[in-house]
């Protein structure tokens, strides 16, 4: 591992001043006559924002209401569970955490990147375990690609959290046999009946998305299989189950 400080940079070039002298022989040995590939991790020196902290504590409160723990206990449990990337039942495996070199982190001074990863992980936990969101909490969640895809898979309206339908943003075409459409190439949104109806009665699906600051997604085959949306997926394995209404 090589550490250093970032100097000049442009769109495709980085200049790094290393903390220690480079081992030219080792680099040449690893290169083995070919161009060396490297990966660079930029340290996030920004601290967690008040907005991120507010979202996290709202999620802690929802988790506490669902489990019966106090918000402080919920924070501690989610903290350890996030580090191990495992389910809540495994959060007490502290020995594993120590073995892997992870450490407990604080919401007072962690980086913005770490805080966002923590928020994303907790959202995954909520979706995977069907933990209910309060309306106040739902309104705080930033709408991004990850959230839209999660809402699509778990049939939750990305706007209000109610049961969602599979709503196309790119038009399929009137009278088109939807089992002959490759839905992976179409932008879609998970919308409840009311918001899906509103989408169809506005001046355009993309204008509707802009109104609510939504991020439409192109579903992958796994998501389509989960939703049982049949279509033309070339040589891919056919989806099991019945045809889904994809209006």
GIFEN-V203056 format. One record per residue. N is the residue number from 1. SS is DSSP state (H for helix, E for strand, - for the rest). PHI is phi as a letter, one per 40 degrees, with the letter a starting at -180 (none if undefined). PSI is psi as a letter, one per 20 degrees, with the letter a starting at -180 (NA if undefined). Layout:
N|SS|PHI|PSI  N|SS|PHI|PSI
This chain:
1|-|none|p  2|-|b|p  3|-|b|q  4|E|a|a  5|E|b|q  6|E|c|p  7|E|b|c  8|E|c|q  9|E|a|q  10|-|b|a  11|-|c|h  12|-|b|j  13|-|b|q  14|E|b|q  15|E|b|o  16|E|b|p  17|E|c|o  18|E|c|q  19|-|c|h  20|-|b|r  21|-|c|q  22|-|c|q  23|-|c|n  24|H|c|h  25|H|c|g  26|H|c|g  27|H|c|g  28|H|c|h  29|H|c|g  30|H|c|h  31|H|c|h  32|-|f|l  33|-|g|i  34|-|b|r  35|-|c|p  36|-|c|p  37|-|c|p  38|-|b|q  39|-|b|q  40|-|b|p  41|-|b|o  42|-|c|p  43|-|c|p  44|-|c|o  45|-|c|i  46|-|c|p  47|E|c|q  48|-|d|p  49|-|c|q  50|H|d|h  51|H|c|g  52|H|c|g  53|H|c|h  54|H|c|g  55|H|c|g  56|H|c|g  57|H|c|h  58|H|c|h  59|H|c|h  60|H|d|g  61|H|c|g  62|H|c|g  63|H|c|h  64|H|c|g  65|H|c|h  66|H|c|h  67|H|c|h  68|-|g|i  69|-|c|r  70|-|c|q  71|H|d|h  72|H|c|g  73|H|c|h  74|H|c|h  75|H|c|g  76|H|c|g  77|H|c|g  78|H|c|h  79|H|c|g  80|H|c|h  81|H|c|h  82|H|c|g  83|H|c|g  84|H|c|i  85|-|f|k  86|-|b|r  87|-|c|r  88|H|d|h  89|H|c|i  90|H|b|j  91|-|c|h  92|-|c|j  93|-|c|m  94|H|c|h  95|H|d|h  96|H|c|h  97|H|c|g  98|H|c|h  99|H|c|h  100|H|c|i  101|-|g|j  102|-|c|q  103|-|b|q  104|-|c|p  105|-|b|q  106|-|b|q  107|-|c|j  108|-|c|h  109|-|a|j  110|-|c|r  111|E|c|r  112|H|c|h  113|H|c|g  114|H|c|g  115|H|c|g  116|H|c|h  117|H|c|h  118|H|c|g  119|H|c|g  120|H|c|g  121|H|c|g  122|H|c|g  123|H|c|g  124|H|c|g  125|H|c|g  126|H|c|g  127|H|c|g  128|H|c|h  129|-|b|j  130|-|f|l  131|-|c|p  132|-|c|q  133|-|c|q  134|-|c|q  135|H|d|h  136|H|c|g  137|H|c|g  138|H|d|g  139|H|c|h  140|H|c|h  141|-|c|p  142|-|c|p  143|-|c|o  144|-|b|a  145|H|d|g  146|H|c|g  147|H|c|g  148|H|c|g  149|H|c|h  150|H|c|g  151|H|c|h  152|H|c|g  153|H|c|h  154|-|b|j  155|-|f|l  156|E|b|p  157|-|c|p  158|-|c|i  159|-|c|g  160|-|b|i  161|-|g|i  162|-|c|r  163|E|d|p  164|-|b|q  165|E|b|r  166|E|c|o  167|E|b|p  168|E|c|p  169|-|c|g  170|-|c|p  171|-|c|q  172|-|c|h  173|-|h|p  174|-|c|p  175|-|g|i  176|-|c|p  177|-|c|o  178|H|c|i  179|H|c|i  180|H|b|j  181|-|b|p  182|-|c|n  183|H|c|i  184|H|c|i  185|H|c|j  186|-|b|p  187|E|c|p  188|E|b|r  189|E|b|q  190|E|c|o  191|E|b|q  192|-|c|r  193|H|d|g  194|H|c|g  195|H|c|h  196|H|c|g  197|H|c|g  198|H|c|h  199|H|d|g  200|H|c|h  201|H|b|j  202|-|c|a  203|-|c|i  204|-|i|q  205|H|c|h  206|H|c|h  207|H|c|h  208|H|c|g  209|H|c|g  210|H|c|h  211|H|d|g  212|-|c|j  213|-|f|l  214|-|c|q  215|-|b|n  216|-|d|q  217|E|b|q  218|E|b|o  219|-|c|q  220|-|c|r  221|H|c|h  222|H|c|g  223|H|c|g  224|H|c|h  225|H|c|g  226|H|c|g  227|H|c|i  228|-|f|l  229|-|c|o  230|-|c|q  231|-|a|a  232|-|c|n  233|-|b|k  234|-|f|c  235|-|c|j  236|-|c|q  237|-|d|p  238|-|c|q  239|-|c|q  240|-|c|q  241|-|g|a  242|-|c|r  243|-|c|p  244|-|c|q  245|-|c|o  246|-|b|m  247|-|c|NA
